[in-house]
Amino acid sequence: MTPPPIIKHHSGPPERPPAQDNWKALGLALLAHLLLFLILIFSVNWHTENPGPVQVQLWAKGDTPDAVPPPPQPQPKPQPQPEPQPQTPPPPPPQPAPAPPPPTPAPQAQPKDEPDPEIALEEARKKKEQEEKDRQAAEAAKEKARLEQERKEAAEKEKAKLEQQRKDAEKAAAAKAAADKAAADKAAADKAAAEKAAAEKAAADKAAADKAAAEKAAADKAAAEKKAKDDAAKKAAADKAAADKAAADKAAAEKAAAEKAAAEKAAAAKKAAADKALRDAFRNDAMGAAGIPNGTADRNQAGGGRDDGYGAKVRACIQPGVSYPTPPRAGSANPTTEYRVQLRSDGSVGGLTLTRSSGNTGFDRAVETGIRRCNPFPKPSTGRYEPLIDVIYRMYD
C-alpha cells in the first residue's frame, strides 16, 4: 500500500503558486514558436537571381486598351536573424543563363503612348509589400491570439490542478485524521485490555500465594503435631523402658542380695572358694581382651587359642568401626596401638587413654574411633564387665 502523502497544515489561506511559473511557461511557449518560425524561414531558399537586362518590345493592336505591365515581385522583407550559429556556407548562386535573342518583331501599328514601366513595377512592388505586411500583421495577431488562448488554457489547467491538489490534500488529511483516531482508539483499547489482564493475573497470583501459604501452614502444623505426638510416644516408651529396667534391676538386686545372704548364711567357706574362682575368671577374660600375654584375646591376636574367646569378640566389635586404608605390608613390621578403656556397668565406654602409640597418628585415631563405636562391649562369659581393660590392636592381624 502506498503511504499517504505528507500534508502540512497552515493556519492561513492556501498558498497560491507564484505567477512567475505562468510567465516561465509562456516564455517557453514563445521561444518554441520562434524557433519553429526560424526553421521555416531558413528552409526556404531566399537567394534570388538577379536577372540581366532584358529587351522587351510591346506590340499592341490599335483597338486594344493600353497594356498594364504585371506588378513586380515584391522583395522579401528581411527577417530578424537569430543568434549566429555555425552553418554550412550556402552554395554559390548559379550563373544566369544567356538571354535568348529577341524574336523578330512583326510589323505592327505604332502603339500609343504608354506609362513608364519602371513606375508600374515600383507601384506593384509597393502594393506587394503592403500586402505582405498586412499578411504578416494578420499572422502575428493570430499567433498572439493563439498564445493568449494557450496561456488561458494553461492557467485554467493550473488552477484545476491546484484545486485538485487541495481536494486531495483535504482528503488525505481527513484519512490521516481518521487513521490517527483509529490508532489512538486501538492503543487505548489495548492498554485497557493489558491493564485488565495484569489485574486478573495479580489477583490469580495472590490467590495462589495465599493458598500455598495456607497449605504450608497446615502442613507445618500437621508436621509439628505429628512430631510432638512422636516425641511424646518416644518419651513415654523411654520412660517405660527406664521404669521397667529400674524395676528389673531392683528385682535382680534384691534377688541377688537374697541369694547372697542365703549362700553366705549356708556355707561361708564355699562362698569364699566360689568368689575366688569368679575373680580368677574375670581376670583371665579381661587380660585376654586387652591382649595381655597368656590372656584369651592375646592368643587370638597371635593366631592361637580358641576362636570363641573374648579377645576375638572384642576385636570383631572394634574392627568394623576402624576406618583406615591399610597399606601393603613391608617386611615383618606390624604397627600396634594400645588403649586403656573404662567400661560402665552396661558395657558402654566411659573413657579411654592411649597408652602406647603405633607411630601412625591416623591409625591411632582410627582405632580410637573403632573402640568408641563398639558400644556396648561384648559381654564376658561371667556376665559382668571389668571397670578397666587394656585393648591392644595390631594393623595386620
Secondary structure in CASP SS format (residue, H / E / C, confidence):
PFRMAT SS
TARGET T0000
AUTHOR 0000-0000-0000
METHOD secondary structure of the structure
MODEL  1
M C 1.00
T C 1.00
P C 1.00
P C 1.00
P C 1.00
I C 1.00
I C 1.00
K C 1.00
H C 1.00
H C 1.00
S C 1.00
G C 1.00
P C 1.00
P C 1.00
E C 1.00
R C 1.00
P C 1.00
P C 1.00
A H 1.00
Q H 1.00
D H 1.00
N H 1.00
W H 1.00
K H 1.00
A H 1.00
L H 1.00
G H 1.00
L H 1.00
A H 1.00
L H 1.00
L H 1.00
A H 1.00
H H 1.00
L H 1.00
L H 1.00
L H 1.00
F H 1.00
L H 1.00
I H 1.00
L H 1.00
I H 1.00
F H 1.00
S C 1.00
V C 1.00
N C 1.00
W C 1.00
H C 1.00
T C 1.00
E C 1.00
N C 1.00
P C 1.00
G C 1.00
P C 1.00
V C 1.00
Q C 1.00
V C 1.00
Q C 1.00
L C 1.00
W C 1.00
A C 1.00
K C 1.00
G C 1.00
D C 1.00
T C 1.00
P C 1.00
D C 1.00
A C 1.00
V C 1.00
P C 1.00
P C 1.00
P C 1.00
P C 1.00
Q C 1.00
P C 1.00
Q C 1.00
P C 1.00
K C 1.00
P C 1.00
Q C 1.00
P C 1.00
Q C 1.00
P C 1.00
E C 1.00
P C 1.00
Q C 1.00
P C 1.00
Q C 1.00
T C 1.00
P C 1.00
P C 1.00
P C 1.00
P C 1.00
P C 1.00
P C 1.00
Q C 1.00
P C 1.00
A C 1.00
P C 1.00
A C 1.00
P C 1.00
P C 1.00
P C 1.00
P C 1.00
T C 1.00
P C 1.00
A C 1.00
P C 1.00
Q C 1.00
A C 1.00
Q C 1.00
P C 1.00
K C 1.00
D C 1.00
E C 1.00
P C 1.00
D C 1.00
P H 1.00
E H 1.00
I H 1.00
A H 1.00
L H 1.00
E H 1.00
E H 1.00
A H 1.00
R H 1.00
K H 1.00
K H 1.00
K H 1.00
E H 1.00
Q H 1.00
E H 1.00
E H 1.00
K H 1.00
D H 1.00
R H 1.00
Q H 1.00
A H 1.00
A H 1.00
E H 1.00
A H 1.00
A H 1.00
K H 1.00
E H 1.00
K H 1.00
A H 1.00
R H 1.00
L H 1.00
E H 1.00
Q H 1.00
E H 1.00
R H 1.00
K H 1.00
E H 1.00
A H 1.00
A H 1.00
E H 1.00
K H 1.00
E H 1.00
K H 1.00
A H 1.00
K H 1.00
L H 1.00
E H 1.00
Q H 1.00
Q H 1.00
R H 1.00
K H 1.00
D H 1.00
A H 1.00
E H 1.00
K H 1.00
A H 1.00
A H 1.00
A H 1.00
A H 1.00
K H 1.00
A H 1.00
A H 1.00
A H 1.00
D H 1.00
K H 1.00
A H 1.00
A H 1.00
A H 1.00
D H 1.00
K H 1.00
A H 1.00
A H 1.00
A H 1.00
D H 1.00
K H 1.00
A H 1.00
A H 1.00
A H 1.00
E H 1.00
K H 1.00
A H 1.00
A H 1.00
A H 1.00
E H 1.00
K H 1.00
A H 1.00
A H 1.00
A H 1.00
D H 1.00
K H 1.00
A H 1.00
A H 1.00
A H 1.00
D H 1.00
K H 1.00
A H 1.00
A H 1.00
A H 1.00
E H 1.00
K H 1.00
A H 1.00
A H 1.00
A H 1.00
D H 1.00
K H 1.00
A H 1.00
A H 1.00
A H 1.00
E H 1.00
K H 1.00
K H 1.00
A H 1.00
K H 1.00
D H 1.00
D H 1.00
A H 1.00
A H 1.00
K H 1.00
K H 1.00
A H 1.00
A H 1.00
A H 1.00
D H 1.00
K H 1.00
A H 1.00
A H 1.00
A H 1.00
D H 1.00
K H 1.00
A H 1.00
A H 1.00
A H 1.00
D H 1.00
K H 1.00
A H 1.00
A H 1.00
A H 1.00
E H 1.00
K H 1.00
A H 1.00
A H 1.00
A H 1.00
E H 1.00
K H 1.00
A H 1.00
A H 1.00
A H 1.00
E H 1.00
K H 1.00
A H 1.00
A C 1.00
A H 1.00
A H 1.00
K H 1.00
K H 1.00
A H 1.00
A H 1.00
A H 1.00
D H 1.00
K H 1.00
A H 1.00
L H 1.00
R H 1.00
D H 1.00
A H 1.00
F H 1.00
R H 1.00
N H 1.00
D H 1.00
A H 1.00
M H 1.00
G H 1.00
A H 1.00
A H 1.00
G C 1.00
I C 1.00
P C 1.00
N C 1.00
G C 1.00
T H 1.00
A H 1.00
D H 1.00
R H 1.00
N H 1.00
Q H 1.00
A H 1.00
G C 1.00
G C 1.00
G C 1.00
R C 1.00
D C 1.00
D C 1.00
G C 1.00
Y H 1.00
G H 1.00
A H 1.00
K H 1.00
V H 1.00
R H 1.00
A H 1.00
C H 1.00
I H 1.00
Q H 1.00
P H 1.00
G H 1.00
V C 1.00
S C 1.00
Y C 1.00
P C 1.00
T C 1.00
P C 1.00
P C 1.00
R C 1.00
A C 1.00
G C 1.00
S C 1.00
A C 1.00
N C 1.00
P C 1.00
T E 1.00
T E 1.00
E E 1.00
Y E 1.00
R E 1.00
V E 1.00
Q E 1.00
L E 1.00
R C 1.00
S C 1.00
D C 1.00
G C 1.00
S C 1.00
V E 1.00
G E 1.00
G E 1.00
L E 1.00
T E 1.00
L E 1.00
T E 1.00
R E 1.00
S C 1.00
S C 1.00
G C 1.00
N C 1.00
T H 1.00
G H 1.00
F H 1.00
D H 1.00
R H 1.00
A H 1.00
V H 1.00
E H 1.00
T H 1.00
G H 1.00
I H 1.00
R H 1.00
R H 1.00
C C 1.00
N C 1.00
P C 1.00
F C 1.00
P C 1.00
K C 1.00
P C 1.00
S C 1.00
T C 1.00
G C 1.00
R C 1.00
Y C 1.00
E C 1.00
P C 1.00
L E 1.00
I E 1.00
D E 1.00
V E 1.00
I E 1.00
Y E 1.00
R E 1.00
M C 1.00
Y C 1.00
D C 1.00
END
